[in-house]
Amino acid sequence: MDLGQPCGDRAPGIRRMTGMFCMFDKEARKLLLGATLAVFPLLLCGCSHDPHLSFLDPQGPVAEIQRRHFLEMLAVLSIFVALPIFVLIPWFAWRYRYGARSSRYTPKWKYFGPLEIAAWSGPFVIVTFLGVLVWHSSHALDPYKPLVSTQTALRIQVIGYDWKWLFIYPDQGVASVGMLALPAGRPVAMQLTSATVMQSLQIPSLGSQIYAMGGMVTRLNLQADEPGEFMGENTMYNGEGFHQQQFRAIAMTPDDFNAWVSKARSSRHCLDKAALRALSRRTTRGELIHALGSGKHREESISFSGASARLFPAVVRATMTGTAVDPQAPVHATAPRTPPKTETLLGKREP
Amino acid sequence: MMIPNFLQHPLGRLDLDALPFWKMLQQPTHANVINGIIATGAASMVVVGTVVTFAIITRYRWWRRLWSEWLTSPDHKKIGIMYVVLAFVMLSRALIEAALMRAQQAFGLGGGFLSPDHFAQLFSTHGTIMIFFMAMPFLTGIINYVMPLQIGARDVSFPVLNSISLGLTAAGAALVMISLCLGTFSTGGWFGYPPYTEATFSPGVGPDYWIWALTLASLGSTFTGINFAVTIYKERAPGMTFMRMPLFTWTALCTSILMIFAMPPLTVATAQLALDRYLGFHYFTNALGGNMMNFANLFWLFGHPEVYILILPAFGVYSEVISTFSGKVLFGYRSLVMATMAITILSFTVWVHHFFTMGQDANINAIFGIASMLIGIPTGVKIYDWMWTMFRGRVRFTVPMIYSIGFMLLFVLGGMSGILLADPGIDYQVHNSVFLVAHFHNMAVPGVLFGMISAYHFWFPKAFGFRLNERWGKVAAWCWIVGFMLAFFPLYALGLMGMPRRTVAYTEASYVPLEGLAFLGAILVVIALSCLIVQLWISIRDRATTRVFAGDPWDGHSLEWSISSPPPEYNFAIVPRVTDRDAFTLSKENGSAYKRPDADAYADIELPKNSAMGPLLGAMGFALAFGLVWHIWWMVLLAALAVLVTMIARGFARDTWRIVPAERVRQDLDRWLATVTATTAVSRAGEISVANRGLAARSDVGAAT
């Protein structure tokens, strides 16, 4: 099922401008566009059949902001930081080379107030300006921040195993490994944890990454604008199968998504104890699919029926207490329905 | 429980499986054979290298000299040289590993030739070595050699402690080396995040090798930091106020302060991880109240100041080199000092930027992001002040200067990518990607390594009395610069294309051309190191034509150039009196340089006696760590006991000083002054010719062609 569009159709134009990023006039925007185009041939070679790889080829609102922010930062830094240095140092080195007779030589010249003030205030002004941009972008791109949309977000719970991701759709009662099905145009609110070591989930062409850690829950909000296929991965080394811990995020039309859900609901693989045991083994996705006896056609992904909303909190608790997961166990009376709060540097944070 | 262990397993967990070729012989699959051959080859290099070294030393009967003149010497100059030798040995290993990794990734589309586990050991040892056993020994060696000379001191404050620091660092390096021959190293990367490195997930010896190697090195560095800081506070020549210190000494001071405060968090973090692994504690485990985020905080509380420990001395070197080879006083000295201090303080305020993606609040991330960018201000000031130092100067493109100019241009690019990474919004995309790898290599190679190689060329004639070959040096410099660019610029693009770091293989065909380019760069960098080796060989061969006993081959500014090359063991016949910055330039100008002192100015000089404490504690530390790695408990107990006994015994040593008689000092000085008188001064035009015998002509304004 290739829902991806040929890259040539996807002009790197700016689709939407959020208020705080309108800092550049038309000229500067043209420059940004030029810079993007210069990088693009490199990035897009042969990708018409492959999933979207990069946030420079953004497929959702988060990656879109990231790309624009990246390019505006790059432009500011190139013009105000790199350019003067790249002009002046080679020029001075040549102009004042040993043996140059025409240039002045002032061996004792060691202080000139205005230059010192410029040396400190120049970088200060640049950093202040960038600091303002960073303050805004840090908040605009906070992965915990729900995306603005007319549609309610689709809940997905992500559990990192060695070396595969399990995606649970608690409201649909299905789950999948190796493929993240998304409805295009609708925000996705993910909760993440790890049943093993620290991992990091990222779908670059959609947006940010966030760590998944045992006994803790982190959050990530993403959205795909159009149907398409996007490369997803773990970026945090976690052992031999690390390089195979990739998956395809596939954005579908709402109808296709519903069709996928119904198909998954009728999957002969149920997310039961046996399946969880198989998931917990240190195996790659391929080995897991083989072990579960799925697919004569060496399938890339597998979907599960009977995915309970209780599983995710159960995994968090089990990892925290160092016990085996029992998805059937009743949620503890005092425990919130949503999983425990994430610990952060400065204390507890409300989920 | 321990007693039966002793009897049943006298070698702990050490058995035949630890040998790199054992698995290949037992299960000769295709992958096992390839990885076995590579691992065995690496192990044989270590074994053969050691055997050949021992054979040569025995053949030429150098053991006694090696022991009495080098290993037990408390002389800061010799300790400095040994540190640099250690750094070059470890650089060679880690660079070969880097080339192997680039080769693997160049052919990594869908597989490659290395096993994932082997690849993981490569990136873990490469990082660990380059930081702790290449960069740290290199800068410690250069500071050791140069700083006491620059402040007019006879030695560091604690000469024997200095030797012990070297012993501990060398023991850590030896532990990393022996991991090639016995067992496997950690696969958790140079920062070894738990819970991956906990016993549950990495039950083997790998993380233990990593923990104890780092513990030895971090103890050594803590002692070094204390030693250098006290030396700079207490041993400066009369008249050398803080604001008259050469800039390299300033950076050495700031680095020492950083070492004192930044190394302990690392020692604590690795000790806690050891408690988890050995005694079942739960500091950083998933379960039972452990929290791996605490490790990340502790590690980077060390790790971020660490990068400034590495870069500040390099900044010091560039300040000296750019000023010397521009034939000018350093521009904006006061600004440069303030910038160095600002970086020192700010470096403790930014550690969270190593894990923006751990789920902190946007406010926290934004604050740490902006704090990280603030460091760009003093760094920018430095670049501008170096630039104004070249302005209206007479710039000579010698080898150290080529590295310095290459550094300034490339470092700006690294700084730019650093600012991008310090921006949490962008970091969420490029964190853990090869973009990050490109960034920190962009700081570490042109920043730290170029600085250290530049320092090696700059002060080599001071240390050995002859200059390094200029032509081979230039070839090496260009290979480093171009090789670096080829190896790492493609990684920026690959990172933006979503390629994660530490991946042994990938499935995207579009990564292949850029990976190929990076591999070419790696080859060029290996050639660069080979050129440095050839250069050393040729320079030693031709040393008769490049001797600079008079001591001042580059028309230097600071006190180290005011004495012979190589300097006498006591450094200064008479401790100099300092009246301003650039003390030696001043004395050359007012004619007080090379003056014979009054006959009654000489005095007996007290120097520390040789001590076996350094090599002994190094050897015992190694045995202790090795025993801990392999659970050989009798070795642990014996080594720990030996360490205690040795330290107590040293407490009873009272006769620790020896006297160099004033008469010998006078003779040495007379001999040197006679050479100076007989030496023809050379203008800067003849700097790299055979005419340069270490005496700089005055009133040389570079008018000559």
Interface residues (C-beta under 8 A of the other chain):
Chain A: V39 L42 L43 C45 G46 C47 D50 L53 S54 F55 L56 A63 I65 Q66 H69 F70 M73 L74 L77 S78 V81 A82 I85 F86 L88 I89 P90 F92 A93 Y96 R97 Y98 G99 A100 R101 S103 R104 Y105 T106 P107 K108 W109 K110 Y111 F112 L115 E116 A118 A119 W120 G122 P123 F124 I126 V127 L130 G131 L133 V134 W135 S137 S138 H139 A140 L141 D142 P143 Y144 K145 S194 T196 V197 M198 S200 Q202 P204 S205 G207 S208 Q209 I210 Y211 M213 G214 G215 M216 T218 R219 M231 E233 N234 T235 M236 Y237 N238 G239 E240 G241 F242 H243 Q246 T319 M320 T321 G322 T342 E343 T344 L345 L346 R349
Chain B: S115 P116 D117 A120 T187 G188 G189 Y193 P195 Y196 F201 T285 N286 A287 L288 N291 M292 M293 N297 S326 G327 K328 V329 L330 F331 G332 Y333 R334 S335 V352 F355 T357 M358 G359 Q360 D361 A362 N363 I364 N365 A366 G369 I370 M373 L374 G376 I377 T379 G380 V381 I383 Y384 D385 M387 W388 M390 F391 R392 G393 R394 V395 R396 F397 I405 M408 L409 V412 L413 G415 M416 I419 L420 A422 D423 P424 G425 I426 Y428 Q429 H431 N432 S433 A493 L496 M497 G498 P500 R501 R502 T503 V504 A505 Y506 T507 E508 A509 S510 L514 R684 A685 V701 G702 A703 A704 T705
